[in-house]
Amino acid sequence: MWRMVVAVKDWMFANKWLLLRRASQITITVLFLLGPWYGIWLIKGNMASGLILDTVPLADPFIALQSLAAGHIPVRIALVGLAIIILFYVIVGGRVYCSWVCPINLVTDAADWLRRRMDITTQWHFLKRSTRWWMLVTAIVMSAITGTIAWEFVNPITMLNRGLLYGMGVAWVLVLVIFLFDLFITRRGWCGYLCPVGVFYGFLGRVSIVRVCAKKRHLCDDCGDCFVICPEPHVITPALDRSGRGVGPVVLSGDCTNCGRCIDVCHADVFAVSTRFHNALPQITQERAQQVVDIHVGSENTIA
C-alpha cells in the first residue's frame, strides 16, 4: 500500500493529514495541561468543559445531555459554550472530535497500525455499530437514575486526562484494555462499536458542512487502500459508486471522522476535502451512466 503512494507523493504528502491530526491532538491535550503543570492558564477545565483565556466557554453537548437527564439545568455560560461547540462541529463535521481532538484516538490508531503489521484478522461479529447507541442510551439512563454525569466515571478520555495530571494508576489499565481490545479482538472495536461519545458526535455530523469528497472517483483503480486505512470503511462505498445510479461523490455519512487518511493513501488523488454542497454528479459519471444504460439496452436487444 505505502510503496505506491510514497513513490507518487513522497512520505510527507502521503502522511500530511495524519501529521496534522497528531499535531492537533497533542496541542489540544498540552493546552489543557499547561495550567495545572506550569500555571499557564490558556485553557481552564478539560475536554468536557473549559474556558479559553477566561473568556470563551466550551461545553461538551454529550455531557450537557447527561446533565439534563440528571436533573441539572445548565447555567447561561454553559449554554453559550454548548452553542459554540455545536455550531463548530456542525460546520466541520461532528466526528472530527474523534480524529482531531480525542487523545484515545492515538491509542486506537496505534492498535490498528500494529494489527495491520501483524496481519491480525480476528473480528467479533456479534458486535454491531448499533451497540454504540445502546451505550449512549445507557449513559443517559444511568445519569437520570443516579443524578450524576454517569459516563464521566468510566470515560477513558477523562480518566486519561486525570492520569496525566495526577498519575495514571487505573487509567493505564483502561487505556491498555482498549489497545488490546482493538489489537486482538475487533478492528477499531472501541471507536467503531462501543464509544457513545463518537456516535453522539456522529449524530451532529449528519448535517455537517465540511466533507471528504471522491471528486476524481473516475480515476479510482479499485486498489482498496482507502478501505484498509479508513476507521469507518463503510462510509466510502457510496462516494466511490461509479455504477451510474445517481450517487454523488461526497461522503455524507455521520460516521465519517474527516480524518483525511483516504486522501493520504490514495495514489490517484481521488479524494479531497470539500463541502456537502458539491455533491453534483461529475460529467464523467453522467457519461458513464449513459454508457451503462446503452450496454443494458444492447444486451436486451441481443437476447431478444
N, C-alpha and C positions, 0 to 999 in steps of 0.2 A: 504493500500500500504506500509506504512512505518513500520508497526509492523513486517511484514515478513522479509524485508530486514535488519532491525536493529537487529532482532533476529539472522540472519545469519552472518552479517558483523560487528555489533556494530555501534553505532552512528557515530563515527569518519569516518570509512570507507564508511558508507552509504552517507556521505556528503563530501568526500575527494575532488572531483573535484569542487564542489560548493565553498568550503572554499578556494581552490587555486585561483579560479576566483575572488572571493571577495578580496583576498589579492592583486592580480594583479591590479584590477580596482582601489582600494583605493590607492595603492602605486603609480601608474602612475599619478593619479589626484594630490596627495600630492606633487610629484616631480615637477609638473608644478607650484604649488602654493608656494613652498619653497622660490623661488626668490623674488616674489612680497611681500610675508609676512615677510620673515626673512633675505633677502639678500643672501640666499644660492642658487647660480645660477648653479645647476647641469644641469638643462634644461631650456633654454630660449624659449619663444614663447608659443604656445598652441598646441592642437591636430591637428590643420590644418597645422601648420608649426612650426618647432622647431630646436634647435641647442643643441646637447649634449656636455657639457664641452667645449663649444666654438670651437668644432672641427667637430663633426659628424652632418651633416644636415639631417633633416627629412622633407618630404613634402607629404601631402595627395594627392594622384593621382586624386581624385574626385575634389578637389579644383583646381588642375593644369588643369584639363579638362575644368572647368568653366573659368579659367583664359585665356586659349587659345581661347575659344569661345568669350570672351570679347575683344579679340584682343591684349592681353598682352603676350609677349614671355618670358617664364621663364629664369632667368639668370642661369649661369652654376652651381652655388652651389645648386640652386633649382632642377636642373635636376639630380644632384648627389643624393640629398635627395629623389627625386622621385624614382630613380632606386633602392635605398636601401629599401624603403618601398614596392615597387612592388615585389622585389626579396624575401623579408621576407614573405609576405603574399602568394606568390605563393608556398613557401615551407610549411608553417604551416597551410595554409587554409585562404582564404580571409575573411570569416565571423568570424574568430577568433577575429577580431576587435570588432564585435558586442558583443561577450560574455566575452571577456577578457580585453577589453580596455574601451569601451564606458560607461560613467557613467550613461547614461539614462537607461542602462540595469538593474541597481539596482531598478529603479522605475518600469519598466515593469515586472520584476521578482516579486516584492512585490505585484503588482496588480494581477498577475497570482496566487500567493500563496493565497491571500485573496479571490480571485474568487473561488478557489477550496474549501476553508474552508467554504465559504458562499453558496456553491453549486449553483452558478450563471451560467446559461446556455445560456444566450442571445447571439445571433450571427447575425450580419447584413450580410445577404447573398449577398447583391448587391456589397459588397467589394470583389475584386478579387486580386490575387497576382500580376497580371499584372499592377495594379494601381501603384505599386512602380516604374515600368518602365516609366509610364506616368509622374510621379513626377520627375524622373531623367531627362527625356527629357525636361520637363517644366523648370527645373532649368537651364539647358544648354541654352535653347532658350532665357530665360529671361536675362541670363548673356550676350548673344550676343546682345540683344536689348538695354540693359541698360549700357553695357560696364563695369559692375561690377561683382563681385562674388556673384550672387543673393542669393544663398541658405544661405549664411552666415548671412543674415539679419533676417532669421527665424529659423536657425539651433538651435534646443534645446540644443545640446552639447555645442556649442559656447556660447549661452546665459547662460547656467548653469555655465560655466567657468567664464564668466564675472560677474555673480551674486555672486559667491563665493569670487571674488576679491573685488568687489565694492558695494556689497549689492544686494540682489536678485531682489527686485522690480517686474517687469513684468515677469522675469524668473520664479518666483514662480507660477505665473498664468499658464504659458505654461506647466511646469512640472506637475502641478495639473491636467490640462486638459488631458494630456497624461495618467496619472494614472487613472483618472475616465473613460476615453475612453476605456482603456484596461480592467478595472474592470467591467463596466456595459454594454458596447456596444458590443465589439468584443474581444475575447480572442487573446492576442498578436497582437492587431489591429495596433498599431504604427509600430512595427518592422516587422510584417508579411505582412502588406498590404500597408503601406504608406511611410516609410522611404527610400529615394533614396540612402542614404549612404550605407545601408545594401545591397541593390540589386546590387550596384556597386561593393562592395567587394565580393558579391556572384559570380559576373561575373569572378573575379580573382580566386575565389575558385573552379571554374570548373576544373582547371588544377593543383590544389594544391597537394602536395605530402602526407602530414600527414593527415590521415583519421581515422575515427571511423570504426571499423570492427566487424561484428557479427560473430566472428570466431567460436563460440560454438553454433551456431543457432540450431543445432540438440538438444540442451538441453532446448530450449525455450518451456515453457508450456502455452504460449498464455495468460499470466495474464494481459497484456495490460498496465503495469505500465510505460513502456518506452514511449508509445504513450501519456499517460496522462501528463507526465512531459516534454516531448520534445517541444521546442518552434516551431519547424517545423516538426510535426509528419509524414508528407507525405514522408520525406526522408528515414524513417526507413523501410517502407514496402518492397522495393526491396531486401534490405540486409537480411531480415528475411524470404525471399521466400524459402520454402522447397519443392516446388512442383516438382522439377526436371526439370525445364525449362531452366537450364543453367545460372542462375543469380548468380553472385558471392556475397560474404558476405560483401564486402566493401561498405560503404555509399559514393557514388560518386557525389551526388547532390551538386551543389554550394550553395544551401540554407542551408546546414548543418553548424552550427556555431561552431562545435567541442567543445561544452560546457562540454561534459562528463557526463551530468546528466543521460543519459541512462545507463552509466556504473555504476553510483552510485546506482540507484534504482533497478537494476536487481539482484535479489537474486540468480539467476542461473549462474551469471558471463558470460552471453552470449557475452557481448560487451567488447572491449579493443581498445586501441589506436594502430594503425598500419600505413601502408602506402598503397597508391593506387596500389603498385606493388604486394601486397599479396591478389590478388582477385581471385586466382585459386579456383575452386570448391573443397571443402574438400572431402576426400574419402567417408565419411559418406553420403554426398549429392549425390555422384555418385551412391552409392549403392541404396539410396532411389529412385533415378531417374530410375534405372533398375527395382526396385520393382513396381513403378508406371506403367512402360511400361508393365511388366508382368501381373499386375492386369487388365490393359486396354485390353490386348490381350486375357486374360482369360474371361473377360466379353463379348467380341465379339464372342468368341467361344461358350459361353453358350447361347447367343442369337441366334447364327446360329443353 
